[in-house]
Amino acid sequence: MTAFSSFGATDPTVQPVPASVVEQVDAADVTLSNPKRAVISLGSNLGNRLETLQGAIDALEDTPGLRVKAVSPVYETEPWGVEPGSQASYFNAVVVIKTTLPPSSLLERGQAIEEAFDRVREERWGPRTIDVDIVAYADVVSDDPALTLPHPRAHQRAFVLAPWYDVEPEAQLPGRGPVVELLREVGQDGVLPRADLELRLPE
């Protein structure tokens, strides 16, 4: 009898991985190695908006080196920067993640998710199936035109600040201050909580 006989075979190269090892690997993956906290804003005003938001959250969770830690309530908001009534309303949410990806790779992943959901960039402020924006990445402040951090308009957008405040009441927007104060300044007109809708935290 060998040490591996309990698995029903004697060749150690073909043995199933013991459950205890799987658990250790999963635990290491969940905690990641020196992860950074980031905040991502999601919005959709085409198609099945709630389903698309959930799909984007699940796609983020499926990203190597990334774990979704919190998912906000859903808000319904009027489109930004367009004539009232010219587009369908948005469903918006914010997710807080921990990731070992650098900002540039996180941006690429967000754009890949947008493309997977057939996001079309034909016009600024145009309708979209999904919008994936990096609001903040750790305490990074950067004027890089490829990825400005934090998001240059986040402090003006109640549809970002309100759901972010829900999941992180003590949050700070780097360079701008407490989210609660920023939200108080912009108000919540046209940003309505949808208590009848719910997004799931990936398991």
Salt bridges, closest charged atoms under 4 A:
ASP29 OD2 - ARG67 NH2 2.19
ASP58 OD2 - ARG200 NH2 4.00
GLU61 OE2 - ARG67 NE 3.66
GLU76 OE2 - ARG49 NH1 3.89
GLU76 OE1 - ARG194 NH1 2.67
GLU114 OE2 - ARG119 NH1 3.26
GLU114 OE1 - ARG121 NH2 2.19
ASP131 OD1 - ARG119 NH1 2.94
ASP131 OD2 - ARG128 NH1 2.84
ASP133 OD2 - HIS151 NE2 3.92
GLU168 OE1 - ARG37 NH2 2.61
ASP196 OD2 - ARG194 NH2 2.72
